[in-house]
Amino acid sequence: MPASASALVLRDLEQYDEALSYAEQAVALREAGRARFLALSRISLVDIHVRRGDLIPPSPGGTTA
């Protein structure tokens, strides 16, 4: 199973640590000439980070500290 598919399956199973590893592999394996697939892999990677709570929420007023 390709890394991108494994990342999505593990994400759906809420196994975010493993999903993140596969998503990172999928991004690393994508060729620059395959922009659509690279973009989809990056979207999956960001989605997994969001579900893990890795992103810092914005501060009040819409600026970051």
Beta strands, then each sheet from edge to edge (+ up, - down):
end
